[in-house]
Amino acid sequence: MPLPPMQIRFIDGIAVVGVGKHAAGEPLGPDGLIGCFREHPRVVIDLIGADTVSSEWLGHLIRAHQTVMGTGHQVRMCSPTGELRKVFDITRLARMQVVFPTLAEALESFHPPVE
């Protein structure tokens, strides 16, 4: 199974990578998630358009995450379907990545309130 289509757009300076055939934005560059994670310090992976993902895509995500560990870059995921959420729990990916129910919540997490 090939990698699902991924599109990139920016909201308040945060790179939002949409996954799935209905994702909004421009096609993600040839370096895929790894290049995106390296180039942008704050990234949200929006899974609202993805019903399933392949083990190849999960491996791609894990390699991308490992590439930026220790760089200070921050990655969030949002909007996984029930099935994807189960996959993330089984593979323990939810422990590696911060997962939010919605894109709005993932974006807000980059802007903690000032006390």
C-alpha positions, -999 to +999 in steps of 0.1 A: +000+000+000+015+034-010+018+063+014-014+082+016-015+117+000-002+144+023-007+181+019+009+210+038-006+243+048+002+269+075-020+282+103-005+309+125+030+298+115+024+262+124+028+236+096-003+215+093+001+182+073-032+168+062-033+131+055-057+115+031-073+122-002-093+152+010-065+170+028-062+207+021-030+225+011-001+220-013+015+186-019+041+177+007+077+179-007+098+150-018+114+146+017+079+139+031+074+141+069+111+139+076+118+170+056+088+187+071+098+179+106+133+192+100+122+224+084+094+234+106+097+237+144+060+232+150+040+206+131+005+191+134-004+160+115-041+162+108-056+127+103-092+138+097-091+126+061-074+092+068-095+061+075-065+038+077-028+040+073-003+014+062+025+000+084+048+017+058+033+051+067+035+043+104+072+035+099+077+067+080+061+087+109+083+070+135+115+076+114+104+113+110+098+116+148+132+100+156+149+124+132+138+154+151+141+141+187+163+164+207+160+193+183+133+211+202+109+208+173+073+199+184+049+175+167+013+169+174-013+146+158-050+152+157-084+139+146-076+102+144-106+080+136-116+053+161-097+027+141-066+048+138-067+056+175-067+018+182-037+014+159-019+042+177-027+026+211-016-009+200+016+004+184+022+027+214+026+056+189+002+076+211+030+075+237+055+090+213+033+117+199+009+141+215-026+133+201-056+157+202-092+151+192-094+182+170-071+204+149-081+234+170-070+217+202-037+207+186-030+242+174-040+257+208-015+234+225+013+254+210+000+286+226-002+280+263-021+307+282+001+334+298-004+337+335 
